[in-house]
Amino acid sequence: MKETTLENVLQEPSLDAHGYDGIFAALMEIVRGRVIDDALGDDIERYILRYLAENPPHAFDTFSDKSYLRNYIGRDTATGWEAIMMSWREGNTTSIHAHPQFAGYHFADGRFRVEIFEPAGNDNARRIRDLTVTAPCAFHAIGKAGAFDNHIHRITCLGPTGHSLHVYSDDAKKGKVYTEMA
């Protein structure tokens, strides 16, 4: 049986970075040689939120009624770090999924629901918390090195449109996918 991962589930098209490659180079300078901890997460959040405030993501104003769109800003093949701009339309939602050791979420504009889950065995997850997020805002989660079960969640766009920039310490598509347990 094929393992369930985000890579197996996500079907969104990927567009070019639209000139955002400079943000990724600066991000790599921030993470280079650093331990993955809250201090690093705070530095990434400050940098990304400042960048998004000065550079609204209008270049990513392509939306789909079917799903959010993933736009790779950059990926460092040597370290695994990546940054992805996501464009959302109201009602677009993710699967219930997790990420690698570091996962940073930076909401540039829009309104979102972030549902937080805990593992419940056999690839199931139980919802434990709901957050309503109004941009601009950011948060990060830190999990175990080498695991792809960090921060089990589902994101849904609640406003007409929105953008979020996600930063991961490894390929986000390797994250584990879960089924909601009632």
N, C-alpha and C positions, 0 to 999 in steps of 0.2 A: 504494500500500500504506500502511495506517495505521501511524504510528510507534508503537513499543511503549514505553509509559510506565507508571508505577505507576497512574496514573488509569485506564488501560485494563484493568489487571489486578485491582486491588483491588475487592472487592464487599462489604466489611464495612459493617454499619450504623453510623451515627454517633448517639450519644446526647448529651444535654445535659451541660454541664460540672458539674452537681451542686454549685454553689456554689464552684467552684474559680476563678472569674473574677478574684479578688483576686491569685492567684498570677501570672496573666498580666499584670496591670497592673504589678506589681512587676518582673516580668521585662522588660517594655518600658522601665522606668526604668533597669535595668541595661544594656541594649543601646543605648539612645538616644545617638546621636552617637559611638559607639565604633567603632574599627577591629575587624574580625573577625580575632582572633588568639588565641593560647593563653591570654593573660591574661584575655581576655573569657570564653573557654571555662571556665577555672578558676573565675571568679566565678559563672558560671551554674551550674556543678556544685555549688559550695558552697551556693548559695541553694536550689536544687531539692532537694538531699539533706537539708538542714536542714528545709525545708518538709515533705517527705514523712515525715521522722522524727516531726514534730510533728502531722502530719495524715495518718495512714494512709489509703490510697485505698479504704476499704471501700464508699464510695458507688458504686464501679465494679465491684462484685462481680456482674456479669452476664457470663456466659461462653457460648461456643459450641463445640460439638464440631467444627464445620467450619472455623472460622477465628478468629484473634484479632479483637477488636472495637476499633475506633477511636472515641475520644470526644474531640471537639475541646474544648480548654480555652479557646483563644482564637486569633484570627488578626487581625493588623494589616494592613488592606488598603493602607495607605500605604507600609509598609516591606516587607511580605511575611512578616515573622516569624510563626511559629505554634508552638503547643504542643498536643500530642496525648497523652492518656492511653490506653494500650493494656491491655486485659484479655486474659489468656492462659489457656488450658487446656493440659494436657500434650499434646504432639504438634502444637499449632498452630505453623505455620511461615510465614515470609514467602517471597516469591519472592527470587531473587538480584537485588538492586537497589542503586542509588546515590541520593545526595541532593544538595541544593544546597551552596553554599559552606560553611555551618556546619551540622553535624549533631551534636546532643547526645543521649546515651542515658543515662537515669537509671532504674536498676532498683530499684523500691521493695521488692518481695518476690518470692520465687520463685527458681528456678534455670533458667538458660538456656545454650544453646550459641550462640555468635556465630562464624560462619564468615566469614573474610576472603578476598576474591578480588582478582585483578588482571585487567585487560582482556587478552583474547587475540585480539582482532580479530573483525569480523563479528558484533557483539553477543554474543560468547562471553566467558566469564570462567573463569579457572583458580583453584581454591582453593589458597591459600598458607599459611593458618593457621587453627587452631581454638582458640577460647577457651571455657572453661566459666566462667560468671559466676554467683556466688551473691550475691543482694541482701542488704543495700543496697550499691550501687556505681554508679559513673558513669564515662563517658569521652566524649570528643568528637573530631571529625575536622574538619579545615579543608581545603577544596579551592579551586579556582579560582572567582573571581567570575563569575557569569553562566552557569556550567556546572552541569550536573546529573549529574555523574559522580563525585562525592565519596564515598569510603568504600564500595566495592562489598562487599556483605555479605548474609548470610541469618541470620535469628534464629529459633531453635526453643525453645519452652518445654519444659523437661525435668522440672519438678516438677508436682504436681497442678494448681496455679494460679499465676498471677503477674501483676504489674502493672509497667508501665514507662512513664515519662513522657519523651516525645521533644520536642526543641526544634530547630526548623529556621529558617534565615534566609530561606526562601522556601517555596512550596508543595511539600511533600514528594511529592505525587502526580506532579510533573513529572519526578521522578527516572527515570533510565534503567533498564530491566529487561534482564537478561542471561540467557543459557542457559549451564549449566555444561558446560565442556569437560573431557573425561576426561583 
